[in-house]
């Protein structure tokens, strides 16, 4: 593998629930670089807590430019690309907008915020938004579907339905490593074992989460080097 491609991370300081300071952002960049990530998508939230507005769009663009400046002093800093993690609330401006507006830069992929450990307003819109993205000729990637196990232990149908509608599934590295509890870990490993997972990403929000080497080692131990495709970015290449 020539390096990791991390399609889901939160490294912009002070704009959502990621790092609060530049120093934390820089440390996360260092962790990502040291871990071997070559391309890092910075995917800030668009959700019920951080809805899209022209002002937010401007603030995110400014924060991303600032992160690139900080990254210039980070040895081996990954190529930084801007993206969004869109929580599909039906009727909200970000849901109604052309899905192409939210593509991960340089791809035909839209990162869709998936289940969480608490009920969220966007839960009811996930499947409908997957259909909307597919109809636009783009590919939806649904983040952390394994978190469904927080609220619905043993419910496997959600992942199957996402796949049947054309979604790619992105599992979090922390889920696989057990950081989100045994139920979520079990579901994350099931998705991999049954061939339902397409990507693994850090979903890094804080210090210690941006280095993908621990999950790479776990995947190699369980599945061998064939698992590299979950981390090397080939799935994200534009179709």
N, C-alpha and C positions, 0 to 999 in steps of 0.2 A: 504494500500500500504506500502511495506517495504522500499521504496525508489525509486528515479527516476533513469532512465538510459538515459543519454544524449548522443545521437549518433552523434552529430555534434557540434563541438566547435573549436575555434582557440585560444589556450592559450600559445603557444610557443612564447617567446619574440624574436622579431627582425627577424623572418623568413618569414613572409608574411604581411598581412594587419591586423594582430591581435595586441596584446599589444607590446609596444616598450621596456619595461623594466621588470626586474625580479619582481620589486615591484608591477607592475600592474598584472603580472601573479599570484603572490601570493594572491593579493586581489581578483582576479577572482576565484581562488581556494577556498578561504574563503567563498565567496558568494555562490559558488556551494555547498560546504559542509554545510553551514548554511541552505541552501534551501532544503536540504534532498537528494541530488544526491548521489547515492552509486556507480555508475559506470559512468565514463566520458571518452568518446572517443575523443582523440585529433586529429583532422582531418585537417592537413595542406593542403593548395592548391597545386595542380599540374595543372597549366593552362598556358595561353598565357603569363601571367606576371611572373610566377614562374614555368618554365618548368622542367621536370625531367631531371636530369643528375646524374651521380655517385656522384659528389660533393654535389649536393643538398640532395641526399639520406643520405650521411654521415652527413651533417649538421643537418638534421632533426632528425636523430637517436641520435646525440650528444645533441641536444636541448631537446629532450624528456627525456633522462637520467637525464639531469640537472633539468627538471621540477619535475621529481620524487624525486630528492634530496630535492628540495624546499618543495614539498608536505609533506615530513616527519615531518615538523614542523607545519603543518596546522592541527588543531584539527578536527578529523572526515573526513579527506581528502578522497574524493572518490577514488576508485580503478581506476587508470589511465591506459588506453589502447591506443595504437597507431593506427592510421588509416590515411586515405587520403581522400580528396575531389577531385576527378578526373574530370577535364573538358575535355570532349572527343573531341579532335581535330583530325579529321581523318588524318592518316598518321604520327602523332606525336608518339614518342617512347612509351609514356604511353598508347596510344590508341592501338598500335600494340602488346604490351606486353600481356602475359597471364593475364586475369582479376584477377585471384587468387592472383597475386602479390599485389593487392590493397585492399584486404579484410580488413574489420574491425577486429581487433585481436579477435580470439575466436568465430567468426561467419562465415556464408557463404554469407555475405552481402558486396556489393561494393557500396560506397556512390558516386553518380554521381552528379556533379555540374549542377544544373538546370538553368532556366532563370534568368536574372538579370534585373536591371533597365536601362541598356544601352545595345545595341547590342554587342555580344561577338563572338569571332572567333569559339567558340565551339558550338554555338547554333545549327548549321546544323548537328552536329554529335550526338546529344543527343539520338534520337530515334534509330539510327543505333547501338550506343553503348549499349543501353538497350538490343537489340537483341543479341549482342555479349556476354554480361554477362549471359543472360539466356541460350544461347547455350553452355556456359562453365559449366552449372549446378549450377550456383550461382544466387543470388537474387539481382537485382539492386534496390537501394533506390535513388530516384531522389529528390534532395534537393529543397526546396522552389518553387514548381511549381506555387504557387500563384503569384509570381512576373511577370508572363506572363502578368498580368493586367497592369503593368507599360507601356508596349508598345502596347498591343492589348486589350484594354478595351472590356470586354464582350466576349472574345474568350475562350469558354469552351472546344473546341474540343481537345486542346493539352493534357489536363489532361486525357480525355477519351482515347486518343490514347496511352498515356503512360501506362495506366492500361491494355489496350487490348494487349499490347506487353509483359505484365508480370511484370511491374515495381510496386514497392511500392512507395507511395508518402509521403514525409516528409515535414510538414508545420513548419515554424519558429514560435517560441513563440512571437517574436516581431511583426510579421505580424498580429497575432490574437489580440494582445494588441493595435493595431493601430499605431505602431511606424513607419510603412512604408507607411502610407497614407491610405485614405479611400478606394481607388480602390483595393489595395492589401488586406486590411482587409476584404473587402466584398468577394473577391475570396477565401481567406483562410477559412472564415466561411462557404462559399458555399461548399467547398470541404469536410468539416466536416459534414455538414448537409446532404449531398448526399451520405455519407459513402465512399467517395473516398480517404480520408486521412487515412494513416496507422500509422503514427508516428508524434509526436511533439517533436522538439528539440530546443535548445537555439540558435544555430549558433552564439554563443557568440564571439564577436571580441573585446569588450572593457568593461570597468567597468560598472556595472549595468545590464549586460545582462545574467549573468550565473545563477541567481537564478530563478528556475522554479516554485516557489510557486505562483506568480501572475497568470501565465497561468493555473496552476492546479485549482486555485480558480475560474477562469473564466470558465473553462471546466466543473467544478462541477455545477456551477450555471446554465449553459445552458443544459448540457447533463446528469448530475448526476454522480454517482460514476462509471458508466459503462465506462466513459471516461478515467479511470485510465490506461486502456490497451494502450492508446496512449503514455504513459510516463513511464510505468513500465518495459519495455524491453522484454516483452513476444514475441513481433513480431520479435525481433532480434534473438531469440533462434534458433540455427542451426537445419535445417530440415533434 
